[in-house]
Amino acid sequence: MAEAQILKSREYETIYILRSDVDADTADRVQARVAEVVARDSGKLVKVEAWGRRKLAYPIAKHKKGVYVYVKYVGRGGLVAEVERNLKLQDSVLKFQTVQTNDEVDVGAVTVDPEEIKFQRLELPVEEEKEESRERALGLIDVGDERRARREGDEDEFGEAGDSGADEGENDEPKENESESEDETP
């Protein structure tokens, strides 16, 4: 038992999503924090990529878009928990997910390209989100109906142009002639 046990490190990938309105300084601080945690726990940062602003699969905290950042690193077991804990503490981080990609990696054999771990400064153009109607958000409006209505002009859903109100003289009661004609059969 006098021999020192050699602990193998594991390779992980973490993708975290920042709010879509995040500024470049905040994104840099979050990435610097992740890099600091990896270095402090004797890990190695292998790759960092900013994927930019993308549409989310579903709204997260009322955000429909987010800025995706991919981080690949090598370290021991407790490193993932510490990275995720630090991401939870950041207000600008909406979601994150970590996946183990390799279970036995020799940290000394891992070569790191300095250009791949350099975080590209996020210079995202300001994007104004057009406000979506409540009906569309709830799924009450069919997109096909809207397109058809635009093609046909100002017709309403019943194919009537102009006012949707009832014409004068019309009422819901059947006329006398109509009720009599229905009773008689030839």
N, C-alpha and C positions, 0 to 999 in steps of 0.2 A: 504494500500500500504506500510505499515511499515514492513510487513513481507519480509524477504529476499527470493528472488527467488532462488531455488536450480537448478543449471544448471547441466544437465546430460551430461556425456561425451559419446563419441562414440568409437567404436573399429574399427581400420583400419589395413589393410595389405598392405605393399608396397614391390614390387619386383623391384630391380634395377639390371641392367646388366653392369658389368665393362668390359673394354677391355680385350681380352684374354691374352695379354702380360703384364698384371698388376703385379707389384711385391707385396709382402706381406705387406710391410710398407705402400704403397699407399692404399691398401684395408683396412688396420687398420685405417688409417686417415679418410677415407670416413665414415666408420662405427662409429668411435668416434664422428665425426661431426653430424651424424644422432642422436646418443644417446644424445649428448649435446643439440641439438635443442629440442628433446622430453622433456628432463628434464627442460629446460629453460621455456617452455610453459606449465608447470605444468601437463605434461603427464606422462605416465608410459610405459616403454618398457616391453613387455610381452615375446617376443620370437625373437631370431635372429638365422638364419640358413644360412650357406654357402653351396650352392648346387653344387658348383664346375663349371668346364668348360664344356659347352655344345654347341652343334651346334645351330646356330640361324636359324629361319625359313626363313629368307631372309637376305642378306647382309646389315649391318648397318655401314655406314661410311667406307666401304671397309673391314669390319671385318666379317668373316664367323662364328666365335665362340666367346663366351663371358662367363664371370664368373657371375653366378646368385647368388644373395643374397636376402633372404626373411626376412622381418622385420614385426613384429606384435606389435602394440602399442595401447594405449588408451589415448584419449585427446579430447580437444574441437575443434570447427570448424576451427579456424585459424591455427591449428597445421599442417594440411596437406599441406596447401599452403606454410608454412615456410619450411617444410621438402623438398618439391618438389623444392622450390627456391634454397635451399642449394645443392640439387643434380644436378641442372642445372649448378651451378657454378663449379662443379668438372669436370675437363677435362677427367678423366678416366671413367666417367659414360657415357655409350652409350644411354641407355633408362631406363625408370622407369614407373611404373604404380601403382596407389593406388586404393584400393577398400574398401568401408565401409562394414564391416561384421556385425556390431550390432549397432543399433541407440540409445539404452539407456543402459549405463553401469555405475555402481557406482564405481568410482575410488578407494574408500576406501575398497571395497569388493574384488577387484582384487588382487589375490595372485600371486607373482612372484617368480619363482624358479631361484636362482642365476646362476645355471648351464645353463639354457635356454637362458639367456640374455648375456652370455659370448660369444664373437665372437671368433670362432675357427680361428686360424691363418692360412691363405691360403698358403700352401706350394705346389704349383702346379708345376709339372715338365715342363721344357721348351719344347714346342712343335713346331717343325718346320712344317710350312705349305708347302706342295709341290705345286709348281706353276702349276696352271691349264692352259691348252692351251686355246688360245683365241677362237678356234673353239668350244671347249667343253663348255666354259662359255657362248657363244652365242647360244648354242643348235644346232649347225650345225652337230655335230657328234652324231650318234645314238650309244648308249652303246652296243646294240646287234650286230651292224656291227663290232665293235672293237673286241668283244669276238669271233665272227665267224672268223674274219681274223686271230686272234691268233691261233685258232684251226686248220685252213686250211693251215697255213704257211705264206709264203710271197706273197700270191695272192693279187692283187689289187681289187678294187670294181667291176671289170668286170669279175673276175675269171681267169685272165691271170697272170701267174707267171712271175717273172723277170721284164724286161723293160716294161714301159707303153707306149713307143714310137711305132710308126707304123713299121711293117716289110718292108724291102726293096721291091720295086716292087709293093706295094699296093698303090692305089690312090682312090679318091672318085668318079671318073667317071666310069660308068658301062662299062663292056666289050662289044664288038660288038656282040658276040654270045648271051649274055644275053638279049640285047635289041631286037634282032630278034626273039628269042624264046618266048618272052613275047607277041609279036604282033601276032604270029601265034597261032591259036587255032585249035585243031584237030576235 
